[in-house]
Every structure is written in structure tokens, then in C-alpha cells.
Amino acid sequence: MLRIVFMGTPAFAVPTLSAILAAGHEVAAVYTQPPRPAGRGLAERKSPVHALAEQHGIAVLTPARLKGEDVTRAFAGHGADVCVVVAYGLLLPLPVLRAPRAGCLNLHASALPRWRGAAPIQRAIIAGDTVTAASVMRMQQGLDTGPVCAAQAIAIGPDMTAGKLHDQIAERGAHLMVAALAALAAGTLTCLPQATDGVTYAAKITTAETRIDFAAPARQVHDQIRGLSPAPAAWFAIDGNGGPERIKVLRSELCVGAALDTTQASVMAGTVLDHALTVACGEGAVRILQVQRAGKRPLPAADFLRGFALPPGTVLRGPR
């Protein structure tokens, strides 16, 4: 069994920490992001990894940064065989990367070298990729540039959302990491350099990217909606009783044989075509299946339309 320092923060990292503990490894310490204000009362909330570690009586450290001799000395003092990093949220400086006997392993949510960076799950879906992977990588100073030790391909269905893909990669990645640790303990772990071609970067999603542009082709609109669901969520604007209102779109489907020929110039992109919330796009149409108003729970489109009339001919706002 290995002595491990675990570094992770969100729910995505929880299955890996759970699997490491179930495999019988010794987790000397957990590093995670500090508690942050959350909820309506803005009370400080511990990260999901923080909460799990406390349940198991593991020492938890929440440094705001990993630089400085004191932090480096404390990290090295854990005497770890290896550090496992899953969506931690801070870059690891070289002294930290070198401190464990066998270095640091990272679980990354893409088929490296495609989608290095912060938002690989969302970017893969928005780009229309049909396959991605859970990858275990030996960490270097570069951004997700280290050699890959294990990978498992994961199909992206035509209607799969980022939320569902997130959960699949988290679960499969946890098993992949445990297998990699077993190989490390046995001295059989092999890590191969990433290819030099096919490199893409998964930049953090910006607010400007979340507004739906119905002038885009329907496939692109559908991929944007599912790639941003459930958070931060794609949205359109409509006029409500209190003025303009953002409506988040959580699920959609591509339409075949829409009631109107949306390639005609007379049909403006963003026009509601029927009573099922089918919306014309620059090419083709999408049917909106699930929405969410600000401060409300998600609703099927049919339930939403009972309280918010959007008759055929209504034009949903695009970017301004």
C-alpha cells in the first residue's frame, strides 16, 4: 500500500478519494480549497473533498497558495510516496511536484493532448466531439503536458450533457487512478509522452459564451446547450412582467422536419415555431426540453409554457 497526499476540491474529485481509501492506501493528508461563502445566507461551505476527508478523520489543509518555504516544508513533511491530484484548483510549483518519492499523478477529463486546461468536459461537448477519455497523467510544470500513464475512452452521446459526462468520467477515472496506483506500487506503471500533434486547450468558460445565438446552426446551438448544462447553463432572454428575463436552457434536441422551412429568409433565427418550443436557428431548428428561471427549479418546457406564454411567432433574443 502507498502513503498518499490527496489534492482535490469539487464533487468530481470525491469518487477518486473514496476509491483510494477503499483500496486500503494510507492518505496522510488532504489539500483542498478553503471554505467559501455559498447559498442565500453566504455561510462558509467546505468543499466536497474537505467534507469527505473529515468523515474519515484525515488531516485537511486549505492553503490559499502553495508557494513559500513553510508550505513546501509542510508538504514534504508528509513523507508521501505519491501525490494524487484531481481538480484541486491551484498550480503545483516544482518543489511540491518533486517532494513525493514517485512524484504526482493527475486525473484529467480528456483524451490528452486534446483539451488540456480548465474546462475539458464542456469544451469537448461544445465542439461536438463524439469521444473523450479519463486520463491519468504524471504531472510536470506545463499545463497538462505530462506523460500519460493510463486512459479509458468514453463515448459522448449526441444528447449527453456536461453533467452526465462529468459523472461518468469521475467514476471511471476513480477506478483508473486506483489501477495506476496498484501498478505504481508493483513497479510496473508505464507513462508515455503525449503526442505533439492534436493539442487543443480547454479555456475556462466565459459569461459571454453562455448566451444562445440562434443564428448559429441548430447542431451548434444544441451542443452549446448540452455542453453548458447544468452549469453555468446556456440562456436566452425574453420580456417578462418585470422586464427582460434570462431563461436557462438545460436540455434540448435537434429537430428533423420542422413545421417551417427555417432556411427561408422570412423565418428569423430565434423564432418560436410551434407550441412545443421549437425554435428556428440559422440552419434547422432545436426543440427546447427543459428550462430554469432565475431562483426557480428546473422545469420541462411544457410546464414552463403553462405559466409563461411563448406563442408561435415569438422571437427569442440573441446576442446584442
Sequence and secondary structure as in RCSB ss.txt:
>XXXX:A:sequence
MLRIVFMGTPAFAVPTLSAILAAGHEVAAVYTQPPRPAGRGLAERKSPVHALAEQHGIAVLTPARLKGEDVTRAF
AGHGADVCVVVAYGLLLPLPVLRAPRAGCLNLHASALPRWRGAAPIQRAIIAGDTVTAASVMRMQQGLDTGPVCA
AQAIAIGPDMTAGKLHDQIAERGAHLMVAALAALAAGTLTCLPQATDGVTYAAKITTAETRIDFAAPARQVHDQI
RGLSPAPAAWFAIDGNGGPERIKVLRSELCVGAALDTTQASVMAGTVLDHALTVACGEGAVRILQVQRAGKRPLP
AADFLRGFALPPGTVLRGPR
>XXXX:A:secstr
  EEEEEE SGGGHHHHHHHHHTT EEEEEE    EEETTTTEEE  HHHHHHHHTT  EE  S   SHHHHHHH
HTT  SEEEEES SS   HHHHHSSTT EEEEESSSTTTTEES HHHHHHHTT SEEEEEEEE  SSTT S EEE
EEEEE  TT  HHHHHHHHHHHHHHHHHHHHHHHHHT    B   SSS  EE    GGGSB  TTSBHHHHHHHH
HHTTTTT EEEEEEETTEEEEEEEEEEEE SS SS TTSTTS TTBB STT EEE SBSEEEEEEEEETTS  EE
HHHHHHHS   TT B B   
